[in-house]
Amino acid sequence: MNLRKTAIMIFRLTLKMVILAALVAVFYVVCVKTFEYGGAIFSEEPMDSYGKGGDVVVTIPVDTTAGELGNILEKNGLIKDGNMFKIQAFLYDLTITPGTYTFSTENNVEDIIDIINANAPKEDEKKTEKKTEKQTEKKTEKQEETTKVEK
C-alpha cells in the first residue's frame, strides 16, 4: 500500500514538472518572437542591398488606410510585412497622401514613410484647406436658404 502511494506521488510530481517545463518553453518562445518582431519594427532592412535595388512606381489611392498601404507596398516588393507597416506608420507619424511615388527597393520602411510624408500638406496648407471647405459649406447653405425663400 505504501509503495502505491509513493508511486502515485512520484507520478504527480513528474507530471507537474513536465507541465511546468512546457509552460516555461512556451513562455521563452513567445518572448523571443516578440523581441524579434519589436526589433524588426525599428530596424527593418530594405528588400535589396545598396547598389542592387530597382525603382518601383506605386500609386496611393485617395482614402487609403495604413493597412491597405502596407499591403500595396508588400505586393510591390518594397516591404516584408504589410501588417507590421501599420505599426511602423503609427510610430513614424505617417501622413498618407494620395499620389504616385517612385520608391527604390533599397529604401527601408523609414525612408518610404519619409518620402510619403514629404508630400503631405503642411500645417498652413491644412488650415487653408479647412477654411476653404467651411467657406464652401457656408456658401452652399446660403444658396439653399435663398432658394427656399424664393419658392
Order of alpha helices (4+ residues) and beta strands (2+ residues): alpha-beta-alpha-alpha-beta-alpha-alpha
